[in-house]
């Protein structure tokens, strides 16, 4: 991961122990049309560390890093079952633009998924 220039990793720690992370992925260099957007992937906080604001701090750090890289938009997608994450992103200003009814297969059952974006260049973003 560290050798891929289009990806950045942000980690969160609780009591000095890494307990969460997220990646910021940028479009490949040959994709100038989408060079203004990044994608948040692999966001996770360990169950034992939830409820301490670590997820929020990881996401705000990803947003700051994206701004420093000159990105104007962040995209992400989530399973419908990730209610706490959905709430977090929506309270941080991410807007749902679509859903996929067959997004994931969990224990043999289809789970819907949702797609979000956030403009980083809007006032208050």
LINBEL-V184400 format. One line per field, one symbol per residue. ss: DSSP state (~ for helix, > for strand, _ for the rest). A space follows every 50 residues. Layout:
ss: ???
This chain:
ss: ______>>>>>>>>__>>>>>>>>>>_____~~~__>>>>>>>>>_~~~_ ___~~~~~~~~~~~~~~~____>>>>>>>___~~~~~~~~~___>>>>>> >>>>>>__>>>>>>>>>>>______
